[in-house]
Amino acid sequence: MTIKYTPDHEWLNVDGDTATVGITHHAQDALGDVVFVDLPEVGKTFAAKDIAGVVESVKAAADVYMPVTGEITEVNEALRADPSLANSDPLGAGWFFKVKLSNAAELDALMDETSYTSFAANA
């Protein structure tokens, strides 16, 4: 498995041709207490950088961008029921959706953990 990060503070855990997507610790820290998530529809296809969902907190609302081109294969119904999972476990139980990759080469444009840590420190 490979973890990649976007400049929009999403993470992807890539396993074969499927990636699990969520928001980073940095994103949830900036948002504050998450109170609502709007998740994409299973079966819908998105291009990289399309808006795939929304996360709302007590402070703000933010778009969740599709980090790669692909089809949504699963959404996290537990997160829909308990949006606070995005705060308490953003890299685990707080995942947003799974996507079947259409073009794995798009992963090359994303950051690894070291690059993202440096990027987020300056964000």
N, C-alpha and C positions, 0 to 999 in steps of 0.2 A: 504494500500500500504506500502511496505517495500523498503527502499533504502539500497543497499549493494555496497561495493567497492572492487576492485581488487588491488593486488600489482602492476599491470601494469597501474594503474590510469584510469581505466574505472569505470563507475557507472552503476548500474542496478536499475530501479524502477520496482519492482515486483508487479503485480496486478493479482491475481489468478495464472493461469498457463502461463502467458505471462510477459516478462520483456522488458522494453525499455532500450536501452543501449546507452551510450555516453562516452565522455572523461570528466575528472574532471577539475576543475579550475586549479589545480596544473599542469596537463598535458598541457593545452592550454597556461598557463603562460610559461612553459618550451619551448614549441614549437615556440611561437611568432605568428605572423599573419598567420593564416591558409589560404592557397591559392587553395588547391585541396583536395578532398576526394574520395577515391575509396570504394564504398559500395558493400556489398555482394549481390548475386542474390537471389531474393525472391524464396522460395521453396527449397533452398539449406540447407543441414543439416551439422552442424559442431559439433565436439567434443570440450569439454572445452579445452582452451588454444591453439586451432587452430588459425591461422591468418585469420581473417574474413574481413579485409579491411586495408586501408592505409590512413594516413592523412599526407599531405605535407604542410610545412610552408616555409616562406622565409629563415628560419634557418636550417631546417632538415626535414627528412621524418621519420615517425614512423609507425610501425604496430599497428593495432587495433586487440586485441585478443578476441576471443569468451570467455566470462566469465563462461559460462555454456554450457552443451550439449543441442542442440535443433535445431529447424528449423526456418529459417528466414521467417517471415510472412509479413514484411513491411520494406521498407527503406525510409529514409527522403529525398524525391526528392527536397524539398526546400533547404536542406543543400548542395545537389549536385549542385544546381543552384547558391547558395550563401554560399560558404564554410566559410565565415567570421562569420556565425552564431555560429560556434564552439567556437569562441572567445567571441562574444558579449553575448551569452546566452547558455553556455555549458550544463547547467542542465535543460534547457527548450527547446526552439526552435532549439537548436543545436544538438539534439539527432541524433544518427546514424541509428539504426535499431531496430526492434522488433523481439523477438525470443520466440517461443513456447517452454517452458521447457520440456525436456525429463526426467530429474531427479531432482526434486525439492530439494532433499537432498544435492545436490552440493552447494546450497546456504549457507549451514551451514559452509562451509570452507571460505566464504568471510567475509570481515570486515564490521562492522557497522560504523556509522559516527564518533563516538568517537575514535574507533581504527584507522580508516583511517586518521583522523586529526593528530593523534600522529605519525602514520607511515609517512605521507607526510611531516611533520615538520622535520623529520630526513632523508628524502630522498635526 
